[in-house]
Amino acid sequence: MDDRVMDDRTDPAEGPPYADCVRCGEPTEYPASRPGATLCPLCEWQEGQRTACSG
């Protein structure tokens, strides 16, 4: 018997209000009170790829 619980929620985790990504508008992992430009994980990764090869 399989006792694992299937959890297919797509909602962000419970917690403080999360800031929206300044590029795509998706929720980020950062609270809304964080200063500066916040990026979602995908946009952060893309930004890292762009800056890594700009030398």
KOLGU-4560 file (N, C-alpha, C; in nm, 3 decimals, padded with zeros to 5 digits):
<recs>
<n_xx: 00.084 n_yy: -00.117 n_zz: 00.000 ca_xx: 00.000 ca_yy: 00.000 ca_zz: 00.000 c_xx: 00.089 c_yy: 00.125 c_zz: 00.000 mol: A seq: 1 type: MET>
<n_xx: 00.053 n_yy: 00.222 n_zz: -00.080 ca_xx: 00.130 ca_yy: 00.345 ca_zz: -00.092 c_xx: 00.068 c_yy: 00.452 c_zz: -00.003 mol: A seq: 2 type: ASP>
<n_xx: 00.141 n_yy: 00.495 n_zz: 00.102 ca_xx: 00.089 ca_yy: 00.593 ca_zz: 00.197 c_xx: 00.131 c_yy: 00.736 c_zz: 00.165 mol: A seq: 3 type: ASP>
<n_xx: 00.198 n_yy: 00.756 n_zz: 00.051 ca_xx: 00.239 ca_yy: 00.892 ca_zz: 00.016 c_xx: 00.119 c_yy: 00.977 c_zz: -00.019 mol: A seq: 4 type: ARG>
<n_xx: 00.129 n_yy: 01.103 n_zz: 00.013 ca_xx: 00.021 ca_yy: 01.198 ca_zz: -00.016 c_xx: 00.055 c_yy: 01.271 c_zz: -00.145 mol: A seq: 5 type: VAL>
<n_xx: -00.039 n_yy: 01.272 n_zz: -00.236 ca_xx: -00.018 ca_yy: 01.344 ca_zz: -00.362 c_xx: -00.048 c_yy: 01.491 c_zz: -00.337 mol: A seq: 6 type: MET>
<n_xx: 00.046 n_yy: 01.576 n_zz: -00.371 ca_xx: 00.031 ca_yy: 01.719 ca_zz: -00.349 c_xx: 00.061 c_yy: 01.789 c_zz: -00.481 mol: A seq: 7 type: ASP>
<n_xx: -00.043 n_yy: 01.824 n_zz: -00.555 ca_xx: -00.022 ca_yy: 01.886 ca_zz: -00.685 c_xx: -00.066 c_yy: 02.032 c_zz: -00.684 mol: A seq: 8 type: ASP>
<n_xx: -00.053 n_yy: 02.098 n_zz: -00.568 ca_xx: -00.089 ca_yy: 02.239 ca_zz: -00.560 c_xx: 00.010 c_yy: 02.322 c_zz: -00.642 mol: A seq: 9 type: ARG>
<n_xx: -00.040 n_yy: 02.425 n_zz: -00.704 ca_xx: 00.047 ca_yy: 02.516 ca_zz: -00.778 c_xx: 00.054 c_yy: 02.652 c_zz: -00.710 mol: A seq: 10 type: THR>
<n_xx: -00.016 n_yy: 02.667 n_zz: -00.596 ca_xx: -00.014 ca_yy: 02.793 ca_zz: -00.523 c_xx: 00.121 c_yy: 02.809 c_zz: -00.455 mol: A seq: 11 type: ASP>
<n_xx: 00.168 n_yy: 02.933 n_zz: -00.441 ca_xx: 00.291 ca_yy: 02.954 ca_zz: -00.366 c_xx: 00.273 c_yy: 02.916 c_zz: -00.220 mol: A seq: 12 type: PRO>
<n_xx: 00.382 n_yy: 02.893 n_zz: -00.152 ca_xx: 00.377 ca_yy: 02.854 ca_zz: -00.012 c_xx: 00.311 c_yy: 02.962 c_zz: 00.072 mol: A seq: 13 type: ALA>
<n_xx: 00.252 n_yy: 02.919 n_zz: 00.183 ca_xx: 00.190 ca_yy: 03.014 ca_zz: 00.275 c_xx: 00.300 c_yy: 03.099 c_zz: 00.337 mol: A seq: 14 type: GLU>
<n_xx: 00.270 n_yy: 03.223 n_zz: 00.363 ca_xx: 00.368 ca_yy: 03.310 ca_zz: 00.425 c_xx: 00.336 c_yy: 03.454 c_zz: 00.396 mol: A seq: 15 type: GLY>
<n_xx: 00.440 n_yy: 03.537 n_zz: 00.403 ca_xx: 00.416 ca_yy: 03.680 ca_zz: 00.381 c_xx: 00.375 c_yy: 03.706 c_zz: 00.237 mol: A seq: 16 type: PRO>
<n_xx: 00.322 n_yy: 03.824 n_zz: 00.209 ca_xx: 00.292 ca_yy: 03.855 ca_zz: 00.069 c_xx: 00.423 c_yy: 03.858 c_zz: -00.009 mol: A seq: 17 type: PRO>
<n_xx: 00.427 n_yy: 03.787 n_zz: -00.118 ca_xx: 00.548 ca_yy: 03.776 ca_zz: -00.198 c_xx: 00.552 c_yy: 03.884 c_zz: -00.305 mol: A seq: 18 type: TYR>
<n_xx: 00.672 n_yy: 03.933 n_zz: -00.331 ca_xx: 00.691 ca_yy: 04.036 ca_zz: -00.434 c_xx: 00.673 c_yy: 03.973 c_zz: -00.572 mol: A seq: 19 type: ALA>
<n_xx: 00.627 n_yy: 04.052 n_zz: -00.667 ca_xx: 00.615 ca_yy: 04.007 ca_zz: -00.805 c_xx: 00.746 c_yy: 04.033 c_zz: -00.878 mol: A seq: 20 type: ASP>
<n_xx: 00.779 n_yy: 03.946 n_zz: -00.972 ca_xx: 00.899 ca_yy: 03.962 ca_zz: -01.054 c_xx: 00.884 c_yy: 04.089 c_zz: -01.138 mol: A seq: 21 type: CYS>
<n_xx: 00.992 n_yy: 04.168 n_zz: -01.145 ca_xx: 00.985 ca_yy: 04.293 ca_zz: -01.220 c_xx: 00.987 c_yy: 04.270 c_zz: -01.371 mol: A seq: 22 type: VAL>
<n_xx: 01.022 n_yy: 04.150 n_zz: -01.415 ca_xx: 01.025 ca_yy: 04.121 ca_zz: -01.559 c_xx: 00.899 c_yy: 04.052 c_zz: -01.608 mol: A seq: 23 type: ARG>
<n_xx: 00.859 n_yy: 03.945 n_zz: -01.541 ca_xx: 00.746 ca_yy: 03.866 ca_zz: -01.594 c_xx: 00.619 c_yy: 03.876 c_zz: -01.509 mol: A seq: 24 type: CYS>
<n_xx: 00.630 n_yy: 03.928 n_zz: -01.386 ca_xx: 00.513 ca_yy: 03.944 ca_zz: -01.301 c_xx: 00.477 c_yy: 03.822 c_zz: -01.219 mol: A seq: 25 type: GLY>
<n_xx: 00.552 n_yy: 03.714 n_zz: -01.230 ca_xx: 00.526 ca_yy: 03.594 ca_zz: -01.150 c_xx: 00.568 c_yy: 03.619 c_zz: -01.005 mol: A seq: 26 type: GLU>
<n_xx: 00.510 n_yy: 03.547 n_zz: -00.909 ca_xx: 00.553 ca_yy: 03.564 ca_zz: -00.770 c_xx: 00.698 c_yy: 03.517 c_zz: -00.752 mol: A seq: 27 type: PRO>
<n_xx: 00.770 n_yy: 03.585 n_zz: -00.664 ca_xx: 00.909 ca_yy: 03.548 ca_zz: -00.637 c_xx: 00.916 c_yy: 03.473 c_zz: -00.505 mol: A seq: 28 type: THR>
<n_xx: 01.038 n_yy: 03.440 n_zz: -00.463 ca_xx: 01.059 ca_yy: 03.375 ca_zz: -00.334 c_xx: 01.084 c_yy: 03.477 c_zz: -00.224 mol: A seq: 29 type: GLU>
<n_xx: 01.074 n_yy: 03.606 n_zz: -00.257 ca_xx: 01.110 ca_yy: 03.712 ca_zz: -00.164 c_xx: 00.986 c_yy: 03.784 c_zz: -00.114 mol: A seq: 30 type: TYR>
<n_xx: 00.991 n_yy: 03.833 n_zz: 00.011 ca_xx: 00.876 ca_yy: 03.908 ca_zz: 00.062 c_xx: 00.861 c_yy: 04.041 c_zz: -00.010 mol: A seq: 31 type: PRO>
<n_xx: 00.740 n_yy: 04.092 n_zz: -00.010 ca_xx: 00.712 ca_yy: 04.219 ca_zz: -00.079 c_xx: 00.788 c_yy: 04.334 c_zz: -00.016 mol: A seq: 32 type: ALA>
<n_xx: 00.831 n_yy: 04.320 n_zz: 00.109 ca_xx: 00.903 ca_yy: 04.428 ca_zz: 00.177 c_xx: 01.051 c_yy: 04.434 c_zz: 00.139 mol: A seq: 33 type: SER>
<n_xx: 01.101 n_yy: 04.340 n_zz: 00.061 ca_xx: 01.242 ca_yy: 04.340 ca_zz: 00.022 c_xx: 01.270 c_yy: 04.456 c_zz: -00.073 mol: A seq: 34 type: ARG>
<n_xx: 01.374 n_yy: 04.534 n_zz: -00.043 ca_xx: 01.407 ca_yy: 04.647 ca_zz: -00.131 c_xx: 01.475 c_yy: 04.601 c_zz: -00.259 mol: A seq: 35 type: PRO>
<n_xx: 01.469 n_yy: 04.682 n_zz: -00.360 ca_xx: 01.536 ca_yy: 04.652 ca_zz: -00.486 c_xx: 01.449 c_yy: 04.575 c_zz: -00.583 mol: A seq: 36 type: GLY>
<n_xx: 01.507 n_yy: 04.543 n_zz: -00.698 ca_xx: 01.436 ca_yy: 04.470 ca_zz: -00.803 c_xx: 01.437 c_yy: 04.321 c_zz: -00.769 mol: A seq: 37 type: ALA>
<n_xx: 01.319 n_yy: 04.260 n_zz: -00.764 ca_xx: 01.309 ca_yy: 04.118 ca_zz: -00.734 c_xx: 01.277 c_yy: 04.041 c_zz: -00.861 mol: A seq: 38 type: THR>
<n_xx: 01.341 n_yy: 03.927 n_zz: -00.877 ca_xx: 01.321 ca_yy: 03.841 ca_zz: -00.993 c_xx: 01.275 c_yy: 03.703 c_zz: -00.948 mol: A seq: 39 type: LEU>
<n_xx: 01.191 n_yy: 03.639 n_zz: -01.029 ca_xx: 01.150 ca_yy: 03.502 ca_zz: -01.001 c_xx: 01.268 c_yy: 03.409 c_zz: -01.030 mol: A seq: 40 type: CYS>
<n_xx: 01.264 n_yy: 03.283 n_zz: -00.986 ca_xx: 01.376 ca_yy: 03.193 ca_zz: -01.009 c_xx: 01.415 c_yy: 03.180 c_zz: -01.157 mol: A seq: 41 type: PRO>
<n_xx: 01.319 n_yy: 03.176 n_zz: -01.246 ca_xx: 01.350 ca_yy: 03.162 ca_zz: -01.389 c_xx: 01.422 c_yy: 03.286 c_zz: -01.441 mol: A seq: 42 type: LEU>
<n_xx: 01.371 n_yy: 03.404 n_zz: -01.409 ca_xx: 01.435 ca_yy: 03.527 ca_zz: -01.456 c_xx: 01.573 c_yy: 03.546 c_zz: -01.392 mol: A seq: 43 type: CYS>
<n_xx: 01.590 n_yy: 03.503 n_zz: -01.266 ca_xx: 01.721 ca_yy: 03.508 ca_zz: -01.202 c_xx: 01.820 c_yy: 03.421 c_zz: -01.279 mol: A seq: 44 type: GLU>
<n_xx: 01.777 n_yy: 03.301 n_zz: -01.316 ca_xx: 01.863 ca_yy: 03.209 ca_zz: -01.390 c_xx: 01.899 c_yy: 03.268 c_zz: -01.527 mol: A seq: 45 type: TRP>
<n_xx: 01.800 n_yy: 03.324 n_zz: -01.596 ca_xx: 01.826 ca_yy: 03.383 ca_zz: -01.726 c_xx: 01.921 c_yy: 03.502 c_zz: -01.715 mol: A seq: 46 type: GLN>
<n_xx: 01.908 n_yy: 03.583 n_zz: -01.612 ca_xx: 01.997 ca_yy: 03.695 ca_zz: -01.590 c_xx: 02.140 c_yy: 03.645 c_zz: -01.565 mol: A seq: 47 type: GLU>
<n_xx: 02.153 n_yy: 03.539 n_zz: -01.489 ca_xx: 02.284 ca_yy: 03.479 ca_zz: -01.465 c_xx: 02.347 c_yy: 03.428 c_zz: -01.594 mol: A seq: 48 type: GLY>
<n_xx: 02.268 n_yy: 03.370 n_zz: -01.682 ca_xx: 02.320 ca_yy: 03.322 ca_zz: -01.811 c_xx: 02.366 c_yy: 03.438 c_zz: -01.898 mol: A seq: 49 type: GLN>
<n_xx: 02.291 n_yy: 03.547 n_zz: -01.898 ca_xx: 02.328 ca_yy: 03.663 ca_zz: -01.979 c_xx: 02.457 c_yy: 03.728 c_zz: -01.930 mol: A seq: 50 type: ARG>
<n_xx: 02.468 n_yy: 03.744 n_zz: -01.798 ca_xx: 02.585 ca_yy: 03.813 ca_zz: -01.744 c_xx: 02.709 c_yy: 03.724 c_zz: -01.744 mol: A seq: 51 type: THR>
<n_xx: 02.695 n_yy: 03.594 n_zz: -01.741 ca_xx: 02.809 ca_yy: 03.504 ca_zz: -01.739 c_xx: 02.886 c_yy: 03.509 c_zz: -01.870 mol: A seq: 52 type: ALA>
<n_xx: 02.820 n_yy: 03.534 n_zz: -01.978 ca_xx: 02.884 ca_yy: 03.533 ca_zz: -02.111 c_xx: 02.907 c_yy: 03.673 c_zz: -02.166 mol: A seq: 53 type: CYS>
<n_xx: 02.899 n_yy: 03.774 n_zz: -02.084 ca_xx: 02.912 ca_yy: 03.909 ca_zz: -02.136 c_xx: 03.053 c_yy: 03.964 c_zz: -02.118 mol: A seq: 54 type: SER>
<n_xx: 03.151 n_yy: 03.879 n_zz: -02.100 ca_xx: 03.286 ca_yy: 03.927 ca_zz: -02.072 c_xx: 03.370 c_yy: 03.915 c_zz: -02.187 mol: A seq: 55 type: GLY>
</recs>
